[in-house]
Amino acid sequence: MDQMPIPDKDESFLEEIKSGIRKLLNKAVTWMKPDKEQPILVQILVFIIKLPVLLLMLLLSPVVLVILFFVFIAAF
């Protein structure tokens, strides 16, 4: 498991949070990308298995929640 590096004293708390979120998103994107060494059928099946996680991440995304809120308001 990766250990968190000791932050520099010059780095602010907000910058630490931003870099942590950026690293987490990069890991998620890397995890969602297909492995080129696998056959195409296996890549499709693995994507179907990973799809619920992707949908959950999108549902919990603040941007999607704001868009859904505006769609809900526009429906009335």
C-alpha positions, 0 to 999 in steps of 0.5 A: 500500500502506498504511504502518504508522503510527508507534506511540505511545510510550504504546502497549504491544507487546501493544496494537500486536499487538491493533490489527494483528490487529484491522485484519487481521480487518477487512480480511478481513471487508470482502473477504468481503462481497459488492459490492452493485453486482454482479448476484446471480449474479456475487456468488454466483460470486465467493463460491464463488471466495472460499470456499476462502480462507474455509475455510482461514482457519477451518481455521487458526483456533485456536478451530476447532482447539480445538473439533476437538480436543474433538470428536476426544477425544469420539469415543473 
